[in-house]
Structure formats: structure tokens, C-alpha cells
Amino acid sequence: MATDYDAPRKNDDDHESIEAIKEGSTDGGGHGETDVRALEEAFGFASEAIPDDLDGVAVVPVQQDEFTCSECFIVKHHSLLSRKKKTGPVCIECD
């Protein structure tokens, strides 16, 4: 089905009044508060999936056979090194 993108998107009778918009507000008075639960439901993820603390995560420094690409800033194995520029090493994916 073809869509006419130049056509007006709303009719004049579709506009809501300011009072109706304020009444439909769910943020508790419009003080800039965000309903996190509503956002989680809208985007399809839950905060339970994200851990609160990351104490159990071990951070490993860059190894001798690895480098950090100066373009994408991802740590890569030295076999993925394409060339070295003035700014630093570049991986084959960024070259």
C-alpha cells in the first residue's frame, strides 16, 4: 500500500487540550520524575536482568598478544592488526 508522506498527519479535531494531557500524565505532577517501570515495560526489559553490583567481575588488563584499536577502541588479538598509524594501531575491521 502506498503512503502519502506529504499528507497532514493529524486533523484539527485530533488535538488534545493541555488539561487533558496534564490529567493523563503518570509522572506524579510533572516534576521531571520518570516512571522507570513504565519505561522498562515499553522497551521490553526488566531491571532485574541488570545486576546491581559488579563486584564479582574480574577486569583483566591488555595482554602482551593484544592491542587496543585506535579507531574503535576494542581490545583485539595481534593477528587482527592491520597497520599502525600515527594515532596508534588499527584493526583489520576498521582499516
CORNOR-V262040 format. One record per residue. N is the residue number from 1. PHI is phi in radians with two decimals (999 if undefined). NEAR is the number of other C-alpha atoms within 10 Angstrom. Layout:
BEGIN
N | PHI | NEAR
N | PHI | NEAR
END
This chain:
BEGIN
1 | 999 | 3
2 | -1.37 | 4
3 | -2.06 | 6
4 | -1.59 | 8
5 | -1.34 | 7
6 | -1.53 | 6
7 | -1.24 | 7
8 | -1.08 | 7
9 | -1.46 | 8
10 | -2.35 | 8
11 | -1.54 | 7
12 | -1.13 | 6
13 | -1.40 | 6
14 | -1.51 | 8
15 | -1.29 | 8
16 | -1.62 | 9
17 | -1.37 | 8
18 | -1.05 | 9
19 | -1.13 | 9
20 | -1.18 | 9
21 | -1.19 | 9
22 | -1.12 | 12
23 | -1.17 | 9
24 | -1.40 | 9
25 | -1.21 | 11
26 | -1.96 | 12
27 | -1.62 | 14
28 | 1.34 | 10
29 | 1.90 | 10
30 | 1.27 | 10
31 | -1.62 | 7
32 | 1.47 | 8
33 | -1.38 | 10
34 | -1.96 | 12
35 | -1.43 | 11
36 | -1.12 | 12
37 | -1.06 | 11
38 | -1.15 | 12
39 | -1.16 | 12
40 | -1.08 | 12
41 | -1.19 | 10
42 | -1.17 | 9
43 | -1.69 | 8
44 | 1.35 | 8
45 | -2.44 | 12
46 | -2.06 | 12
47 | -1.21 | 10
48 | -1.16 | 7
49 | -1.29 | 7
50 | -1.81 | 9
51 | -1.17 | 8
52 | -1.25 | 8
53 | -2.18 | 7
54 | -1.99 | 8
55 | -1.14 | 7
56 | -1.46 | 6
57 | -1.56 | 7
58 | -1.65 | 7
59 | -1.70 | 6
60 | -1.83 | 6
61 | -1.22 | 8
62 | -1.06 | 12
63 | -1.44 | 11
64 | -1.15 | 8
65 | -1.67 | 9
66 | -2.20 | 15
67 | -2.53 | 21
68 | -1.83 | 18
69 | -1.13 | 22
70 | -1.38 | 17
71 | -1.74 | 14
72 | -1.80 | 11
73 | 1.07 | 12
74 | -1.80 | 12
75 | -1.33 | 15
76 | -2.21 | 18
77 | -1.26 | 15
78 | -1.11 | 15
79 | -1.22 | 11
80 | -1.70 | 14
81 | -1.31 | 19
82 | -1.61 | 15
83 | -2.84 | 11
84 | -1.96 | 12
85 | -1.89 | 9
86 | -1.09 | 6
87 | -1.40 | 9
88 | 2.41 | 12
89 | -1.22 | 18
90 | -2.20 | 23
91 | -1.38 | 24
92 | -1.22 | 13
93 | -1.29 | 11
94 | -1.60 | 11
95 | -1.35 | 9
END
